[in-house]
């Protein structure tokens, strides 16, 4: 049985000038017989536009810990669905396996843990993909790096509450507008 009950982490990784390939996974990792396991099992029911799927490295290669990927936005077209079930899925699965290989996720707990990963596929990807201008390698790299970072942060309880308190008045949300007042 895993000692990891419920850990949450997130990360954002992007390449300057290529906003549509940005990755922003939000990760829950925990014991299969705990709250994360219950959420994981409940995600087996599909929701229109938010199809959940396992993270697999390839056919017959389900990654461990078992991971359920769910898109943060409605996937409205086959191009974005293919990106979700292709580039993003591969990057997510590879990052999880490498987290095990590197000791970020304890190897002796992989069958006792599960992960829920909410992932971003920018709706603007479809237009670029149609034109042959979508940088899939960049999209893969960003999702890979962000997934590893989100898992590491989750398992290390980052950012710490002390860091959050320290930067309360110096860090603001990237979408914050100064006209709204003081932070």
CORRA-V192832 format. One record per run of one state. SS is the DSSP state (alpha for helix, beta for strand, coil for the rest). FROM is the first residue (numbers start at 1). TO is the last residue. If there is no record, write none. Layout:
BEGIN
ss-><SS,SS>
from-><FROM,FROM>
to-><TO,TO>
END
This chain:
BEGIN
ss-><coil,beta,coil,beta,coil,alpha,coil,beta,coil,beta,coil,alpha,coil,beta,coil,beta,coil,beta,coil,beta,coil,alpha,coil,alpha,coil,beta,coil,alpha,coil,alpha,coil,alpha,coil,alpha,coil>
from-><1,7,11,13,14,19,22,23,24,26,32,35,43,53,55,56,57,62,63,66,72,78,102,107,110,113,120,125,131,136,156,161,167,178,181>
to-><6,10,12,13,18,21,22,23,25,31,34,42,52,54,55,56,61,62,65,71,77,101,106,109,112,119,124,130,135,155,160,166,177,180,183>
END
